[in-house]
């Protein structure tokens, strides 16, 4: 099969089709999305080498569950062992022996085929197009915040970052409270949210401090510093940014103000699929460009450009 392989640099190569283990399905990938984590992997995050990509929609070609064969699916990316301490605590996303699609120990979705445990798969609704279904995984990451933090309609929320994940987080949390503002550096990206009725502020403009919840989705190490400035005493900061390089942080103020930090990663697929199906979250304007897999190297270079949003690969 053809696959985009990262081995210090990205190259389109012919590699063997992955072999499915017991309980896994072989999936023919239809489309995949490039996200900031894929770019950080190329900068050394997680030390990963291999086929990247974890946002996908595909068709099950082989599997033990005959019901799934021939169905269009999306998939959760964490593959647990079911034996370790955290698996027994019903925390499979923190499994000590987990593999993670396109990130850790498991070949990813920038390829014609991938394998995942059948238990990780969710049917993609017939009314949701491939280029929309690709957003299920990052949208689930946005919904993870609502599992971790209780947000009421009176809470004041600030989302830092107007990129792909910041846009999804702003839309998800706006369903919980209209007292929300997204802060970003790019006028054209903020306009996309304003057209949905979501308030925005340029990063260099004054902003009232004392928010109940601040979400850092900036994609850089400085975002957390800004979040500390903006959150109220005993408020909550949700950390969504993953970067390859360590970040120095002054912790005196968070101690004095008794700030709660919440790390937040992968999330629930069911509310994400429902939101895409009902149109409660709008992702189509976020798609900047789409490329055939044969142009995957070009697509990865384009994804680095701050002038684009979501880049898709069609297999």
N, C-alpha and C positions, 0 to 999 in steps of 0.2 A: 504494500500500500504506500501511497504518498503521505508524508508527514513533515511538518516543520519541526526540526530538531535543534535544540540549543545545546551546544558543546563549547561554550566560550564565545561563540557567535552563532547566529541562526542561519540554518541552511535547509532548503527543501530537499528531502532525500527519499529514497525507496527503502523501506524497512519492513520486517515481517509483520503480518497482522497479529495483534496480541492474542494469546491463548486465554480463554476464560477458565477460571478456577471453578470448582464446585460451588453452586449457589450464585454464580455470576452470569451476566448476560453479555453477549457480543452485540454491540450497537453500531450501526452505520450512521456516522455523523452527517447531519444535513447542514447545519450552520453552527458557528461558534463566535463568541465575542472576545475581543481583546480588552483586558482591564489593566489598571495600574499595577496590580500584583504581578502580572506577567512581565511588565517592564522592570519592576524591582527585582524579579528573579534574575534578570540579565545583569543587574548591578551587584549580585552576590547574595540577595535575600534567600535564606534557607539552603544555600549551597547546591541548588538543584541543577541537574543536567538531564536532558531528555526532551520528550515531547511536552510542550507547555499547553495551557488552555484548560479551563474548568467551567466556562459558561457555554452550554451547548443545548441543542435539541437534535434528536436522532430517532432512528427506527430500530427496534429490536429485531435482530436477524436470527439469533440463537439464544436459547435459554431453557432452563428446567421448567419454568412456568409457561405452559403453552398459551395461556391467555395473553401474555405480554408479547409474544412473537407477532411481528407485523404491526405493532402499535407504535405510535409516535410518543416519545417520552423525553422528560428532562430528568436530571439526576443530582442527588446530594453528593457532595464531593469527598466527605470523610468516610473512610472504610475501616471500621473498628475490628478488633480481634474477638470481642465478646468474652474474653477470659480474664483480662487484667483487672486491677483494683478499680479503676475508673469506670470500666464497662459494667462491673458488678454494682457500682453506685449509680447506674443508669445515666452516665455521663459519657456516652460513646464518642462524642465530638472531641473529647480529651483523652481518648484511648492512648495508652503508652506505646502501643505497637501499630498505630493506625498508619495507613497510607492515605494520601490526599491527591485527588485527581490533578495531574499536571503541576503539582507543587512539591510533593514528597513521596518518593518511592512508587509512583504509579504514573504510567504514561498518560498524557492528557488528550485534549479534544482537538488540537490543531492537526488533525489526521483524518483519514477516511474511516477509521474504526477505532473504538475504544472498548474497554470492559469495565463494568461496575457490578457490585452486588445487586441482585434483583430487589432486595429490600430498600435500596437507595432510590429506586425509580418511581416516578410519578407520571401518570398519563397527562399529556398536553391536550387541553380541550380543543375540539375540532375548530372552533371559531377563533382560535388564537394563532396568528400567522407565525411562521418559523422565526422571522426577524424580531418578533415580539416575545416569543417563548424563550429566546436566548437570554432574556433579561431576568428569568426566574431566579437564578442563583444570586445575583447581586441584589435583587429586590428582597429576597429572603433575608439577606444580611441586614438590610434596612429594617425589616420587621423584627429582627432579633432585639433591637432596642426596646420595642414595646413589650417584649417578654421580660426584660431585665429591669426596666425602670417604669414605674407608674407615672403616666403623664395625664393630667386632667385638663379640661378645657379652660381652666384659669391659669395654668402654668405658662410662664414666659420661657420660650425656647429659642436658642440661637444655634443655627447650623453653620459651621465654618467650612467653606469649600463649595465651589459651584461646579465641580467636575461631575463625572458620571455617578459616583456613589453619593456625593453631596446632593445632587438633584433628586435621586431616589429617596434618600433619607428625608429631605425637605417635604416631598410629596406624602410620604407615609406619616410623618409626624403631624403634618397639617390636617390629616384626618382626625387627629386627637385634639389638637388645639389650633385655633386660628391666630393665637397670640404668638406667632412664630416669624422669624426673619432669617433669611439665608444671606450670608456674607461671602462675597467673592471678588475676584480681581478682573473678571471679564464681563463687560457690559452685555455682549451678545448671549452669554450663557445665563446671566441673571434675567435677561428679557424673556427667555424661555419659561422661567418660573413665574414671572410677572403675568404672562399671558394665561397662566392657570389660576391667577388670583393670589399668588403667594408673595408676600412682601420681601423685598431684597434691599441690601445696602452694599455699596462699594467698599472694599477693604480699607481704603484710605479715607473714608468718611467717618465722622464722629458716630459713636454708637453707645447707647445707654447701657451701663453695666448693671449687675445684679440679677442676671437671669437665673431662673430655677434650674434649668438644664442647658448645658452647652455641649454640642457634639462636634468633635474634631474630625473632619473628613477632608482636610486640606491636602493630604498626601506629602506633607513635609514636616520636618522636626519642629518648625516654629509654631505650628498650629496649636500645640498644647500650651505653649506660653501665652498665647492670646486667649485661650480658653480659661486659663487661671485668672487672667485679668478681668474677664467678663462675667464669671459665675459669682453668685452671691455666697456669703458664708453659709456653710452646711448645705450648699447646693451640690449638684452632680455634674461631673464631666464624663461624657462617653467617648472613649478613644476608639476610633475606627481606622486610623492611619497605620499602615505597615510600611516601614522603610528599611532599606538594606543596612544603613549606617546608624551607629549609636547616636542618641540624642542626649546632650547634657541638659539637666533640669535643676533649677533652684527650688527646693522643696519647703523652704521656711514658710512662705505665704499659705500654701495648701495646708500645712500643719496648723498654723494659727487660725485660719478660717474654717478648719475642719471640713475640708472638701472631700467628697466621695468620688473616687475614680472607678470607672467601670470599663474594663476591657470588653470589646464586643467584636465577634467574628461572624461565623456562619449562623444562619437562622432558619426559621420554619418555612417549608415550601408551600404548604396548603394555603395560608393567607396570601402569599405572593401570587400563586396561580389564580386564586379567586379575584384578586385585585386586577390582574391583567385581563382576566376574562370579562369582568364587569366594567372595565375602563375606569376604575377608581384611581389608577395611576397611569399616566400617559408617557410612554417611552419612545414612540415613533419619532418625535422631533429630535431625539438625542442621537439618532443614527446619522452620522456624517457621511460615511462611505462604506461600500461593500466590495469585496474582492473575491475572485475565484481562488481556490487553494493554490493554483499554479502561480499566483502572484503574492503568496503569503509573505515573502521577504519584504516586498514593497509595502504590504499592509502593516507589518510591524514597524517599519520606519515611519510610516504615516501616523501611527498611533502615538509616536513620541512628540508629534507636532502639537503645541498648545492651541493651535487654531482649529483643531478637530475635537469632536466628542467621542462617540462610540464608533469603532471600526469593526465590521463584521467580516468573517470568512464564510464563503459558501463552498461546500465540498462537491 
